[in-house]
Structures are given as structure tokens and as C-alpha cells.
Amino acid sequence: LDQAHRQIYYASTTIEVKQSFTSNLCQYDVDADKMTLLNNELSIHGVYKTSAGLIIAGSRCVQYGINENAQFFIYQDGNIELLADYDLGVGSSVGSDCRLGGSVFVKEQDDILYFVATQNEHASIFAMQANGDLNCIYDTKGSVDGFAVAGKYLYFIMMEANGLQEVYCMDLDSKETKKLTSYNDAYLATKTVVPVE
């Protein structure tokens, strides 16, 4: 929701006989009670409002169809252009029988898009500026299963490699990270965890 202009941006899909590969990028004007179709070129995974324009996590479905990883595009003045050429799965696809829930994998705050992405066997935290500059801000050998941003702090649920989920906090300025909970330490102390080869 763009609070200043009372407009909601969202993606929708039309299904008649079968679901379309592409999504509708829409704008809803709250005051005028009017929906406008802006574009339908991409398969859209998420839409995020920044001062530079709408950042869209989406795919053109050219190389791998609906299984293609999302890239980041920007919508400005009726045009969609590639913002960051990126080929990792957004979210955590790290498999585990020990995971109990999670939260969001993408969040925009202060023109920075924070997101979790899976690289090989682990899922880490990335940050992308509105101009497309993209960096890994927390790399782990485990899985980040969700996060929240509050001021200059990023709180996240992480399952360390050979561990169980706990809550961590990162200072976004210094990148100093602290483990805040120890819910599973006593349980793990009674078990032998064998490293994967």
C-alpha cells in the first residue's frame, strides 16, 4: 500500500481453462475505487514499492517455464526492465524434518529489499538497494527460515547446520549478530548429531 497516494499494488492471475504463465500487475486506487492493469509480462512472485519505482520479483518463464527462479525487475512509467540479474531461489528450500514454522522471506524497508535466498545447501540473507546493488549480508551454513526488520535491527529464525531453530538478531549497521534464544540447546546436548558428508 502506497500510503501517500492511497494506492495498492498487487499481482493477480486469471484462470479460464488453465492458469496463465504471466501475472497481472495491478494498481488499486482506494479513493477512486478503481483498478488499473499496469502490465502482464511476468510471472510475479512479489511486488514491492520503493522511491525508485515498483520492484518486482518475477520471471519471464523463458528458460525453465514456471520453475524458473525469480529475478528482480523495476516498473517505471509503464515499462518493466531487469534491475538485478540474479539466479537464486528466493526463500528457503533447504529440506529438514526438524523445522517448525517460519515467517516472511522478503521485506522492503527504507528502500532496501531484504530477502532470504537458497544457495546450494544453505539459505542466507541478502539486501538489495533500489538501484539494484545486491549483497549477501548474512551467510550461513544452515537455513534462515524467516525474519523481521525493526529499525536498525534484523531479527531472524535460523536453523544452524546440525542444529535446530533459534532466534538471532543482527545490527544492520555493524553486522554484529547475536543468538537470542536457546530453546533447543538442552535437547541437542543429549543427542549425537552426525555431520553430513
HUGICOR-V900689 format. One record per backbone hydrogen bond with DSSP energy under -0.5 kcal/mol. CO is the residue of the C=O (numbers start at 0). NH is the residue of the N-H. E is the energy in kcal/mol with one decimal. If there is no record, write none. Layout:
co:nh:e
CO:NH:E
CO:NH:E
This chain:
co:nh:e
0:2:-1.0
1:5:-1.2
1:6:-1.5
5:29:-2.5
6:1:-3.8
7:27:-3.1
9:25:-3.2
11:23:-3.8
12:14:-0.5
13:15:-0.5
13:19:-1.0
17:15:-0.8
22:24:-0.6
23:11:-2.0
23:25:-0.7
24:37:-3.2
24:38:-1.3
25:9:-2.0
26:28:-0.6
26:35:-2.9
27:7:-2.7
27:29:-0.7
28:32:-1.2
28:33:-1.5
33:28:-3.0
35:26:-2.4
35:37:-0.6
38:24:-3.4
41:22:-4.1
41:43:-0.8
42:58:-1.9
45:56:-2.3
47:54:-3.3
49:52:-0.8
52:49:-1.6
52:54:-0.5
53:55:-0.5
53:74:-2.8
54:47:-2.7
55:57:-0.8
55:72:-2.9
56:44:-3.5
56:45:-1.5
57:70:-3.6
58:42:-3.2
63:66:-1.6
64:67:-1.6
70:57:-2.8
70:72:-0.6
71:82:-2.9
71:83:-2.0
72:55:-2.8
73:75:-0.6
73:80:-2.2
74:53:-1.6
75:78:-2.5
78:75:-2.3
78:80:-0.5
80:73:-2.8
83:71:-1.4
83:85:-0.9
88:117:-2.6
90:92:-0.6
103:146:-1.3
104:115:-2.2
106:113:-3.1
108:111:-1.5
110:129:-0.9
111:108:-2.7
111:113:-0.8
112:127:-2.2
113:106:-2.7
114:125:-3.4
115:90:-3.8
116:123:-2.1
117:88:-0.8
118:121:-2.5
121:118:-3.5
122:143:-1.3
123:116:-2.2
124:136:-2.1
124:137:-1.8
125:114:-2.3
126:134:-2.4
127:112:-3.0
128:131:-2.0
132:128:-2.8
134:126:-2.8
134:136:-0.6
137:124:-2.6
141:122:-2.1
142:144:-0.6
142:158:-2.8
144:102:-1.6
145:156:-2.4
147:154:-2.9
149:152:-1.9
151:171:-3.1
152:149:-3.0
152:154:-0.5
153:169:-2.7
154:147:-2.6
155:157:-0.5
155:167:-2.9
156:144:-2.8
156:145:-0.6
157:159:-0.7
157:165:-1.9
158:142:-2.2
159:162:-2.2
163:159:-0.7
165:157:-2.6
166:179:-3.0
166:180:-1.2
167:155:-2.3
168:177:-2.7
169:153:-2.5
169:171:-0.7
170:174:-2.8
175:170:-2.6
177:168:-2.6
177:179:-0.5
181:184:-0.8
181:185:-0.5
183:187:-2.5
184:188:-1.9
185:189:-0.5
186:189:-1.4
187:190:-1.6
190:192:-0.6
191:193:-0.6
192:194:-0.5
